[in-house]
Amino acid sequence: MEQTIDIQTPTGKIYKDRAIWVGTFLGGPLAAGYLIAENFKAFNEFNKAKKTWIYAIIVTVVVFGGVFLIPDNVKIPNQIIPLIYTAIAYYLVQHFQGQNISAHLDSGGKLFSWWRTIAVSLIGLAITIIPILGFALLSNETSNIGADTKTYGIMKHEIAFDKNNISEREVNKIADGFIKTTFFDEAVTKFVYAKKVNKNYELSISVVDGLAFDSQALQPFLDLRTGLQTLFPNNKIIFKLVVDNLDNVVKTIE
């Protein structure tokens, strides 16, 4: 008597490993997460599908966040990073889904079309790229309206300023004044924030805590302001001695 084995054909569709390779390379980690998670759902492994999404989001943040941290002088071929995370995704598919994919196909199960794979890839790419472009544009606008910095001398004395408030030429003249009055010396690096209020130059200088109450330590700054003022007869010089941050003004000299 012959025994018949009833092999049920799977009703769900899956993505083949090669489709996941292509989808990941084109659409990034988010696309990989979607494709792999859909396979887990077809295999009734819903908990793994949920974890896949979590890992995909984390990897996306790490990969594309890390790209912004790469120094400009470090040249990495454009294909390297996509190839790395695509190879990792392909390995994970083989390791965690390889047998189920083979069993699905052997049982007559169907595959999602390549058109669907490409569509998922493009959507994943768009979801990833749009926030990155927005961040890049915002950073560019912020840099245009934010503080700029110039350094002077071998000690890299630093003057920070808002280029929409005071011109670079004026900042250079202030730096020349600090050099002539020997504040910008070759001993200790100094940090100054320059701001123009009407015709006045407000110069915030970083000092140690407690200096405002020490008349002897304060005297060099009084002399410095007097010397600098002689170099800028048409602009009132105002010193703001600050500790830790610009808002913590411990002494104003004018």
C-alpha positions in Angstrom: 0.0 0.0 0.0 1.5 3.3 -1.1 1.7 6.1 1.4 1.1 9.6 0.1 2.8 12.6 1.6 0.7 15.8 1.6 3.1 18.7 1.0 1.2 21.9 1.4 2.2 24.8 -0.8 3.0 28.0 1.2 0.4 30.7 0.6 2.7 33.6 1.4 5.4 35.1 -0.8 9.0 35.8 0.1 12.1 37.6 -1.2 14.9 35.4 -2.4 18.4 36.0 -1.1 19.6 37.6 -4.3 16.6 40.0 -4.3 17.5 41.0 -0.7 21.1 41.6 -1.9 20.0 43.9 -4.7 17.4 45.6 -2.5 19.9 46.3 0.3 22.5 47.7 -2.1 20.0 50.0 -3.7 17.9 51.0 -0.7 20.2 50.7 2.3 19.7 49.1 5.7 16.1 50.1 6.0 15.2 48.3 2.8 17.1 45.3 4.0 15.1 45.4 7.3 11.8 45.5 5.4 12.7 42.6 3.0 14.1 40.4 5.7 11.2 41.1 8.1 8.7 40.2 5.4 10.4 36.9 5.0 10.2 36.2 8.8 6.5 37.0 8.7 6.0 34.5 5.9 7.8 31.9 8.0 5.5 32.8 11.0 8.5 34.2 13.0 6.9 37.5 13.9 9.2 38.1 16.9 12.2 38.0 14.7 10.5 40.3 12.2 10.1 42.9 14.9 13.7 42.6 16.0 14.8 42.9 12.4 13.2 46.3 12.2 14.8 47.5 15.4 18.3 46.4 14.2 17.7 48.0 10.7 16.9 51.3 12.3 19.9 51.2 14.6 22.2 50.3 11.7 20.8 53.1 9.6 21.5 55.6 12.3 25.0 54.3 12.9 26.0 54.0 9.3 24.7 57.3 8.0 25.5 59.2 11.2 29.0 57.9 11.0 29.4 59.2 7.5 29.1 62.7 8.8 31.9 62.0 11.3 34.4 61.0 8.6 37.0 63.8 8.2 37.1 65.5 4.8 40.7 64.4 4.2 39.8 60.7 4.5 38.8 59.5 1.0 36.6 56.4 1.0 35.3 55.0 -2.3 31.5 55.5 -2.6 30.8 51.8 -3.1 32.6 50.6 0.0 30.0 51.3 2.7 27.0 50.0 0.7 29.0 46.8 -0.2 29.9 46.2 3.4 26.3 46.4 4.8 24.9 44.6 1.8 27.4 41.7 2.3 26.4 41.6 6.0 22.7 41.5 5.2 23.3 38.7 2.7 25.2 36.7 5.2 22.4 37.1 7.8 19.8 36.1 5.3 21.8 32.9 4.5 22.3 32.2 8.2 18.9 32.8 9.6 16.6 32.2 6.6 18.6 30.1 4.1 16.9 26.8 5.0 13.4 28.3 5.2 13.9 30.0 1.8 14.9 26.7 0.2 12.1 24.8 1.9 9.6 27.5 0.7 10.8 27.2 -2.9 10.9 23.3 -2.8 7.3 23.3 -1.6 6.2 25.5 -4.6 6.1 28.7 -2.7 6.1 31.9 -4.7 8.4 34.9 -4.7 7.7 38.6 -4.7 8.5 40.2 -8.1 11.6 42.0 -8.9 9.5 45.1 -9.5 8.3 45.0 -5.9 11.9 44.6 -4.7 13.0 47.7 -6.7 10.1 49.7 -5.4 10.9 48.8 -1.8 14.5 49.7 -2.4 13.6 53.1 -3.8 11.2 53.9 -0.9 13.9 52.8 1.6 16.4 55.0 -0.1 14.0 58.0 -0.1 13.2 57.5 3.6 16.9 57.4 4.4 18.1 60.2 2.1 15.4 62.9 2.8 16.3 63.4 6.5 20.0 63.4 5.6 19.5 66.1 3.0 17.4 68.1 5.4 20.1 67.9 8.1 22.8 68.9 5.6 20.8 71.9 4.4 20.1 72.9 8.0 23.8 72.6 9.0 24.7 74.7 6.0 22.3 77.4 7.0 23.4 77.3 10.6 27.0 77.7 9.6 26.1 80.7 7.5 24.4 82.5 10.5 26.5 81.0 13.3 29.8 81.8 14.8 33.0 81.7 12.8 36.5 81.3 14.2 39.9 82.7 13.3 43.2 81.8 14.9 46.4 84.0 15.1 50.1 83.4 15.8 51.9 80.2 16.6 49.9 79.8 19.8 46.7 79.8 17.7 45.0 82.6 19.7 41.3 82.3 18.9 38.7 84.9 18.1 35.1 83.7 17.6 32.6 86.0 16.0 29.3 86.1 14.1 30.1 87.1 10.5 26.7 88.6 10.1 27.4 90.9 13.0 31.1 91.9 12.5 33.3 91.7 9.5 36.3 89.5 9.2 38.4 92.6 8.4 37.4 94.2 11.7 38.2 90.9 13.6 41.6 90.9 12.0 42.2 94.5 13.1 41.2 93.6 16.7 43.6 90.7 16.5 46.3 93.1 15.4 45.5 95.2 18.4 45.9 92.3 20.7 49.2 91.5 19.1 50.5 95.0 19.5 49.4 95.1 23.1 51.1 91.7 23.6 47.9 90.1 24.8 48.3 87.6 22.0 51.8 86.4 23.0 53.8 83.2 22.6 53.1 81.9 26.1 49.5 81.0 26.6 46.7 80.6 24.1 43.9 83.2 24.5 40.2 82.9 23.6 38.1 85.9 22.7 34.5 86.4 21.4 34.1 89.6 19.4 30.7 91.3 19.0 29.8 94.7 17.5 27.1 96.7 19.2 26.5 99.9 17.1 30.1 101.3 17.0 31.2 99.5 20.1 33.4 96.4 20.2 32.3 94.0 23.0 35.2 91.6 23.5 34.4 88.6 25.8 37.6 87.1 27.2 37.8 83.8 29.0 39.3 84.1 32.5 39.7 81.9 35.5 37.1 82.0 38.2 37.8 84.5 41.0 39.7 86.9 38.9 37.0 89.6 39.2 37.6 89.9 42.9 41.4 90.1 42.6 42.4 93.7 41.9 46.0 92.7 41.2 45.0 90.1 38.7 42.4 92.4 37.2 44.9 95.3 36.6 46.5 93.8 33.4 43.0 93.7 31.8 42.4 97.3 32.7 45.7 98.3 31.1 45.0 96.1 28.1 41.6 97.8 27.5 43.3 101.2 27.7 46.0 100.2 25.3 43.5 98.7 22.9 41.3 101.7 23.1 44.1 104.0 21.8 44.2 101.9 18.7 40.5 102.2 18.1 39.7 105.9 18.7 36.4 105.7 16.8 35.1 102.5 18.5 34.5 102.1 22.2 36.2 99.0 23.6 34.2 97.0 26.2 35.7 94.0 27.9 33.5 91.3 29.3 35.4 88.8 31.4 33.6 85.5 31.3 34.0 82.1 33.1 33.1 78.8 31.4 30.6 80.4 29.0 29.7 83.7 27.3 26.6 84.2 29.5 28.6 84.0 32.7 30.1 87.5 32.7 32.0 88.1 36.0 33.3 91.6 35.2 32.7 94.3 32.6 35.4 96.9 31.8 34.6 100.0 29.8 
